[in-house]
Amino acid sequence: MKLNKFVSVGIACAMLLGGAVSASAAPAAAQNPSHTAAKEAKAQHKQAKASQAEQLAQLQKTASGLGIATEGKTAKELRAAIQEKHKALAEQKRADALAKRKAEAEKLGISTQGKTAQELAKEIQAKKQEQKASKQAKKQQPKTSKQTKKSS
């Protein structure tokens, strides 16, 4: 029985000491929150600067790939220049597609005045299917006439 009391008292002391140690650590951090907050803010600022430098490097790489001069430009200026270049390239691509479709439509005898690239594409596809069906009909017609001649 005496042994049980000593064990119980030992456990209670250990629990009290464990609680005291954790309680004493918490006020130290609570007493100086501005110091830890300042450290965290500095770390975040440093990380943000590194991130901005990485973004600027990536933007410069993209801009140089597009043929845009990057010297002395900020990230904001580079983004704007890249967007303008992308818009110009997209417009050029649309113009090239329209010119290609107009040339193809003219070969097929389709009027191109006032039509968009999508309208021309639909008409070209319809005309090609019409021509394909016509060719298949012509191929089928001689076969049937040859078979009737052979059977007679």
Secondary structure, 3 states (H helix, E strand, C coil): CHHHHHHHHHHHHHHHHHHHHHHHHHHHHHHCHHHHHHHHHHHHHHHHHHHHHHHHHHHHHHHHHCCCCCCCCCHHHHHHHHHHHHHHHHHHHHHHHHHHHHHHHHHHCCCCCCCCHHHHHHHHHHHHHHHHHHHHHHHHHHHHHHHHHHHC
